[in-house]
Every structure is written in C-alpha cells, then in structure tokens.
Amino acid sequence: MITRNLLALAVRSLAGRRASSVAPLLSLAMATGTTFVLLSIAWSLHGAGVSGLLSRLPITRMVVTARQVDLLFLRLGTPLSSLDDRSLQSVRAIEGVEAAWPELVLAMPVSLVGDLLGTTFSTDCAVYGVGGDFFPAGNRPPGFVHREPGAAVPVVLSSQLIDLYNSGFAGSQNLPGLSRNALVGRHFTLFLGTSSFVPALPRDRVLSVRCEVVGLSDAVSVTGVTAPEAYAREWHRWFHGESTPVQYSSIHVEAASSSIVDRVRRDIESLGLQISNPRELAEKIALLSKYLSAAIAAIVVLFLVMAGVGTASTLGLEVTHQAERIGVYRALGASQSDVRRIYMARAAVLGLAGATLGLLPAIGLQVVMGNALEALVPIAANLPPSWREFNPALALISLSLGLATCVVAGIAPAHRAARLDPADALRRAGT
C-alpha cells in the first residue's frame, strides 16, 4: 500500500468514528497548547532574561557597605560598622584590590523641585557624590566635572528611573514612554537642608542649588541624584562644618582578576564590612530559573503522558470494535505490516490534527495573555519580549512532541491489530 492510500484510510476511519476520536483529539490539543505556552515561559526566563543578565554583570566588581542586621522586615545598621575615610583606606590596602571608588551620601534633608517627566513636581531625595572614575570605562557621562561658580551642577540619575516611569506611571496612565536620553539636559532645583518631612531650622540653613542632568547610569543609586564628589564634600562642610567626617553609603571595589574575588571578599569581610557581588544575585536567579524550568518540563511530560495514555486506550478499543474490518483487510491480501501501517497512520493523523488544534489557539493566547499582563501589571513590560512574540522553533517543537506522543501511543494498538487472526476476527464479527 502506498502512503497516500494509508493516509486516506486513516482520515476516513477518523471521520467515520468521530465520537470516539473527540476525547483523544481534545486531550492532545490541550497537551500541545500547554506545552507551547510553558516552553515559551521557560525560554523567556532563561534565554532572554537570565543568560543576558549573567553576560552583562561584571564578576570582578563588588559593592561594600556597612554591616547590617536583618530583624524581621527591618534592616538595621550596627554601631561597630561604618564607612568612612579610614574604611576606604583599609579596603584599598587589601592585596588584590585594583581600585576602590567611594560613594558619599549627604546626611541632611534634601528636596527636589523641577520638571523632569513632563510636569513640575516636588519630592524628597538623597544626594550622593562620586568621582568621575566611579563610572565604568567608556560610560562616564560627559560634562560630569566641577564647574565654575554660578553654573548649574552636573548630576547623573539612575537609568532605572526611565524603566520605572515607562513600566509604572506611563503604562497605567496611557502616556507615551520616554527614551533613556529624555532626561539629559533638563534642569531642576535641589533645596539642601529642608524637606517636606524635616523642615529646616533655622531657615538660613537652606541652600538652593540649580542642577542639570548630564547623563543616566546603572551604577548610581535609584533613590537620589549623584553629583561630582567635590560638590558633595562642599555641601557636607556647609551643613555639618569642617570637624564632622564624611560618611560613605558604599564603596565599589574592583578586584584584579576573577580568580581572587573570593579571597578579596573574605579580607573585606574581616574588616567588619558587608560585601555583595551583583553576579551572586544573578546566579541565584539562574538557579531558580533552572528549578522552574525543571518544574515546567515535569508538567509538560505529565500532560503529554496523560494525552498518550488516553490516545492508546481509545485506539485499543477501536481495534476491538473493528475486528471485522481488520479481518476483511487480511482476507483481501493485506499483510500484518499493512495493518500495522494503517493504524500507525491513523495515530499520526490524529496526532497531527490534535497538535495543530491545540497549537493555534495557544499562539493567540500567548499574545492575549502578554497584553493583558502588561495592562494589569505595567511593570510586566520589562519582561523579556520572547514571552509575547511568536517563536516558530517552539511551535515546531510543541507540534513535534504532540505528534510523537500520539505515534508512540499508537504502537501497541497497531501491533495488536496486526496480530489478529483474520479467520478468528471474521468469525467473532459474525457471531
């Protein structure tokens, strides 16, 4: 028998027994659709999210902070740990530390008033001071230097502000998003020594500072504005006087090589300080992604096995009910291999139909769910785009898995049909 005749027989058999084909068809469709959606989620998390994050984070750069104690939901500093000039010198003296850049924080109330995001607003914020070499090589914002008296102070904002605005406020208010350079060149005013929560006393201790945004960076804190270190030290002396030492919010450390990162970490911790490496968080996320991918794989296998068992059961019952037809095939000269191929072709047609039936709505559901998630949770716009985009490779894999499941499920019924004795089959059909 040629392949075309086998497929024609399989299609006619399915059409003739539509009632018995509905259950395995729907089961396989559900399994294939679920497989596609889950594979899309796993691919989105691992391929576009974790792998990209790991490739971007520097393994040799660490952030040193004062040791903190977690108490339920509170994070408290300890009196035996602080960051000052002495701590900075101790860190720089550790063997293997190639460079250490301090991030000074102003211990004073500060408020910001300006038009940064299309409308004038006022908020409290923190002020940090860093040197120009604090930024990674090649990413130093232009104009981030101490300027002539009376000129606007150059400041850098966290690039996460744009992401938070686009995914949060703009998304919920149906406003257009902003590019990363949208804030560059804008001006605002800092009022040092006063805020809406801690009013300045007396009033003559308030200093008004006009600022200009010269760049955005991932290296600076999202909780405030970052100015050149010379300005920050000048404002510290103005508010606290010459005798009060400056305090640092963090010290960014660059190890000489990745092979000595662990040793440098231990030496820094021996000073009573706390250290974190951005790559550690990414590695934890990667491990969580692996566990999640394993769970997704287990769910996919479970759905496919359930669909396969249902298909095998249905095909097995049909072999019993079609004993007379099988006997006729054999009486007309069909061999065992011909009968086996007939039922394998039927399983393949059933698998292809069920997988296609489940895949098409799953593709549409993926897009609908992505858009709905962005509408309900605006921050979901930051998820990898592969969650919302059609991936032909994943569709082909899902279709192949659905088809393979049905073909494997048809092996035992096809083998059973091929082994039926034609005379016995015709005799049982006639009784």
Secondary structure as GFF3:
##gff-version 3
##sequence-region A 1 431
A	DSSP	alpha_helix	3	16	.	.	.	ID=ss1
A	DSSP	alpha_helix	18	43	.	.	.	ID=ss2
A	DSSP	pi_helix	44	50	.	.	.	ID=ss3
A	DSSP	alpha_helix	51	56	.	.	.	ID=ss4
A	DSSP	beta_strand	61	66	.	.	.	ID=ss5
A	DSSP	beta_strand	68	71	.	.	.	ID=ss6
A	DSSP	beta_strand	74	77	.	.	.	ID=ss7
A	DSSP	alpha_helix	85	92	.	.	.	ID=ss8
A	DSSP	beta_strand	97	105	.	.	.	ID=ss9
A	DSSP	beta_strand	110	115	.	.	.	ID=ss10
A	DSSP	beta_strand	120	124	.	.	.	ID=ss11
A	DSSP	beta_strand	126	130	.	.	.	ID=ss12
A	DSSP	three_ten_helix	132	134	.	.	.	ID=ss13
A	DSSP	beta_strand	153	158	.	.	.	ID=ss14
A	DSSP	alpha_helix	160	164	.	.	.	ID=ss15
A	DSSP	pi_helix	165	170	.	.	.	ID=ss16
A	DSSP	alpha_helix	171	173	.	.	.	ID=ss17
A	DSSP	beta_strand	187	192	.	.	.	ID=ss18
A	DSSP	three_ten_helix	203	205	.	.	.	ID=ss19
A	DSSP	beta_strand	207	217	.	.	.	ID=ss20
A	DSSP	beta_strand	224	228	.	.	.	ID=ss21
A	DSSP	alpha_helix	229	240	.	.	.	ID=ss22
A	DSSP	beta_strand	248	255	.	.	.	ID=ss23
A	DSSP	three_ten_helix	258	260	.	.	.	ID=ss24
A	DSSP	alpha_helix	261	269	.	.	.	ID=ss25
A	DSSP	beta_strand	273	276	.	.	.	ID=ss26
A	DSSP	alpha_helix	278	321	.	.	.	ID=ss27
A	DSSP	alpha_helix	323	331	.	.	.	ID=ss28
A	DSSP	alpha_helix	336	376	.	.	.	ID=ss29
A	DSSP	three_ten_helix	378	382	.	.	.	ID=ss30
A	DSSP	three_ten_helix	385	387	.	.	.	ID=ss31
A	DSSP	alpha_helix	392	409	.	.	.	ID=ss32
A	DSSP	alpha_helix	411	418	.	.	.	ID=ss33
A	DSSP	alpha_helix	422	430	.	.	.	ID=ss34
###
